[in-house]
Amino acid sequence: MDFNSFILATSIVALAEMGDKTQLLSLMLAAKYKTRHWAIIGGIFVATILNHAIAAWLGSAISQWLSPDALRWILGVGFIALGLWLLIPDKLDGDEDTPLTHNTWKVFTITTSLFFIAEMGDKTQVATVALGARYEDLIAVVMGTTVGMMLANAPAVWLGQKFTTALPIKWVHAIAAIIFIAIGVATIFLYK
C-alpha cells in the first residue's frame, strides 16, 4: 500500500469534511438517536467505504480514457475548484424528515442510506474521484478517504454540537482550501 497516498487522502478528506453537510448529518443523527452512537458510526463507515470505492474506481477509469496531459489539467483545475468550493459553507436541509426509531439495526440502516446519498456529489466524493484518478493505489485512496471521514465524523457523533462549535470551521475550511488549491497548482505545473 502506498502510504503517501493514504496519508494525503486521509488529510484532505478529514479537513474537507469539517463543517461539511455529511458532518452536519452526523450531528443531526447523533442528536436524534442519542443512545445509538455505534450504529451511527457503523453506518457512516459502511456508506463511506461503498461510496468512496465507487468514486475511486470511477476516477481510475476516467484516468485510463484521457491522455496524461488532459488528465493533469482536469485534475489540477478540479483540485483548485474543490479548494474554492470548500469556502462555501454547507447547510443540511430536511433533517425533520429523518424517521425516529431506537432500534439499533434501523438506526444503522437509516444512517448508511442517508450518509451514502448525502455523500453523492459532495466535496469529499469529488475529491475521492480526483485522488482515484491521480494515484494508482486505489486501496490506499479508499482507505485514506474513509479514515479521513471517520476522523471528522466519529468525534462529531460522540461529542455532538460541542465538537463543531469549539473548532473554528472557517479556519479549517480555509486551510483545506489552501491545500486543495496548492495540490491543483502543483498538479498542473509540476507533474508534466
C-alpha positions as CSV (number, residue, x, y, z in Angstrom):
1,M,0.0,0.0,0.0
2,D,1.2,3.5,-0.9
3,F,1.5,5.2,2.5
4,N,1.9,8.7,0.9
5,S,-1.4,8.3,-1.0
6,F,-3.1,7.1,2.2
7,I,-1.8,10.0,4.3
8,L,-2.7,12.6,1.6
9,A,-6.2,11.1,1.1
10,T,-6.8,11.0,4.9
11,S,-5.6,14.5,5.5
12,I,-7.5,16.0,2.5
13,V,-10.8,14.4,3.4
14,A,-10.6,15.0,7.2
15,L,-10.0,18.7,6.6
16,A,-12.6,18.9,3.8
17,E,-15.2,17.2,5.9
18,M,-15.1,19.8,8.7
19,G,-18.4,21.6,8.6
20,D,-19.5,19.6,5.5
21,K,-23.1,18.6,5.1
22,T,-22.3,15.0,5.9
23,Q,-20.7,16.1,9.2
24,L,-23.8,18.1,9.9
25,L,-25.8,14.9,9.1
26,S,-23.7,13.1,11.7
27,L,-24.5,15.7,14.3
28,M,-28.2,15.6,13.4
29,L,-28.3,11.8,13.7
30,A,-26.4,11.8,17.0
31,A,-28.9,14.3,18.4
32,K,-31.9,12.3,17.2
33,Y,-30.5,8.8,18.2
34,K,-28.7,9.7,21.4
35,T,-28.1,6.2,22.6
36,R,-27.1,4.6,19.2
37,H,-23.7,6.2,18.6
38,W,-22.1,2.9,17.4
39,A,-24.9,2.2,15.0
40,I,-24.4,5.7,13.5
41,I,-20.7,5.3,13.3
42,G,-21.0,1.9,11.7
43,G,-23.5,3.3,9.1
44,I,-21.1,6.2,8.3
45,F,-18.2,3.7,7.9
46,V,-20.2,1.3,5.6
47,A,-21.6,4.2,3.5
48,T,-18.2,5.8,3.1
49,I,-16.4,2.6,2.1
50,L,-19.1,1.9,-0.6
51,N,-19.3,5.4,-1.8
52,H,-15.6,6.1,-1.9
53,A,-14.7,2.7,-3.5
54,I,-17.1,3.6,-6.4
55,A,-15.7,7.1,-6.6
56,A,-12.0,6.0,-6.6
57,W,-12.8,3.3,-9.2
58,L,-14.5,6.0,-11.4
59,G,-11.5,8.3,-11.0
60,S,-9.2,5.5,-12.0
61,A,-11.4,4.5,-15.0
62,I,-11.5,8.1,-16.2
63,S,-7.7,8.3,-16.0
64,Q,-7.4,5.4,-18.4
65,W,-9.5,7.2,-21.0
66,L,-7.7,10.5,-21.0
67,S,-4.3,11.5,-22.1
68,P,-1.8,12.3,-19.3
69,D,-1.8,16.0,-20.3
70,A,-5.6,16.3,-20.4
71,L,-5.8,14.4,-17.1
72,R,-3.2,16.7,-15.5
73,W,-5.2,19.8,-16.4
74,I,-8.6,18.3,-15.4
75,L,-7.2,17.2,-12.1
76,G,-5.4,20.4,-11.4
77,V,-8.4,22.6,-12.2
78,G,-10.6,20.1,-10.3
79,F,-8.5,20.4,-7.1
80,I,-8.5,24.2,-7.4
81,A,-12.3,24.2,-7.8
82,L,-12.6,21.9,-4.8
83,G,-10.5,24.3,-2.8
84,L,-12.8,27.2,-3.8
85,W,-15.9,25.1,-3.1
86,L,-14.6,24.5,0.4
87,L,-15.0,28.2,1.1
88,I,-18.8,27.9,0.6
89,P,-20.4,26.7,3.9
90,D,-22.7,23.7,3.8
91,K,-26.2,23.5,5.2
92,L,-28.3,20.5,5.9
93,D,-31.9,20.6,4.8
94,G,-34.7,18.2,5.6
95,D,-33.4,16.8,8.8
96,E,-37.0,16.8,10.1
97,D,-37.8,14.0,7.6
98,T,-35.5,11.5,9.3
99,P,-37.7,8.8,10.9
100,L,-37.4,8.4,14.6
101,T,-36.5,4.9,15.9
102,H,-34.5,3.5,18.7
103,N,-33.8,0.1,17.1
104,T,-30.1,-0.3,16.5
105,W,-30.4,-2.0,13.2
106,K,-32.8,0.6,11.9
107,V,-30.5,3.4,13.0
108,F,-27.6,1.7,11.2
109,T,-29.7,1.3,8.1
110,I,-31.0,4.9,8.2
111,T,-27.5,6.2,8.7
112,T,-26.0,4.1,6.0
113,S,-28.7,5.2,3.5
114,L,-28.7,8.9,4.4
115,F,-25.0,9.1,4.5
116,F,-24.5,7.3,1.2
117,I,-27.0,9.6,-0.5
118,A,-25.6,12.8,1.2
119,E,-22.1,11.9,0.0
120,M,-23.2,11.8,-3.7
121,G,-21.7,14.8,-5.5
122,D,-20.2,16.0,-2.2
123,K,-16.8,17.6,-1.9
124,T,-15.2,14.6,-0.4
125,Q,-16.7,12.3,-3.0
126,V,-15.4,14.5,-5.8
127,A,-12.0,14.6,-4.1
128,T,-12.0,10.8,-4.0
129,V,-12.7,10.7,-7.7
130,A,-9.8,13.0,-8.3
131,L,-7.5,11.1,-5.9
132,G,-8.5,7.8,-7.7
133,A,-7.6,9.4,-11.0
134,R,-4.3,10.7,-9.7
135,Y,-3.0,7.8,-7.7
136,E,-2.7,4.2,-8.8
137,D,-3.2,2.6,-5.4
138,L,-7.0,2.7,-5.1
139,I,-6.9,0.7,-1.8
140,A,-4.7,3.4,-0.3
141,V,-7.0,6.1,-1.6
142,V,-10.3,4.4,-0.4
143,M,-8.7,3.5,3.0
144,G,-7.3,7.1,3.4
145,T,-10.6,8.8,2.4
146,T,-12.5,6.5,4.7
147,V,-10.2,7.2,7.6
148,G,-10.4,10.9,6.9
149,M,-14.2,10.7,7.0
150,M,-14.2,8.8,10.2
151,L,-11.7,11.2,11.9
152,A,-14.1,14.0,11.1
153,N,-17.4,12.3,11.7
154,A,-16.9,9.9,14.6
155,P,-16.0,12.7,17.1
156,A,-19.0,14.7,15.7
157,V,-21.2,11.8,16.7
158,W,-19.6,11.3,20.1
159,L,-19.2,14.9,21.1
160,G,-22.2,16.4,19.2
161,Q,-22.5,20.2,18.9
162,K,-19.6,20.8,21.3
163,F,-17.2,19.5,18.7
164,T,-18.2,21.8,15.9
165,T,-18.7,24.9,18.0
166,A,-15.3,24.5,19.6
167,L,-13.5,24.4,16.2
168,P,-13.1,27.5,14.0
169,I,-14.7,25.9,11.0
170,K,-13.9,28.8,8.8
171,W,-10.2,28.4,9.5
172,V,-10.3,24.7,8.9
173,H,-12.1,25.3,5.6
174,A,-9.5,27.9,4.7
175,I,-6.6,25.6,5.4
176,A,-8.2,22.8,3.5
177,A,-8.9,25.2,0.6
178,I,-5.3,26.2,0.5
179,I,-4.2,22.6,0.5
180,F,-6.6,21.7,-2.4
181,I,-5.5,24.8,-4.4
182,A,-1.8,24.0,-3.8
183,I,-2.3,20.4,-5.0
184,G,-4.2,21.7,-8.1
185,V,-1.4,24.2,-8.9
186,A,1.3,21.5,-8.3
187,T,-0.6,19.0,-10.5
188,I,-0.8,21.5,-13.4
189,F,2.7,22.9,-13.2
190,L,4.9,20.3,-11.5
191,Y,3.6,16.9,-12.8
192,K,4.5,17.0,-16.5
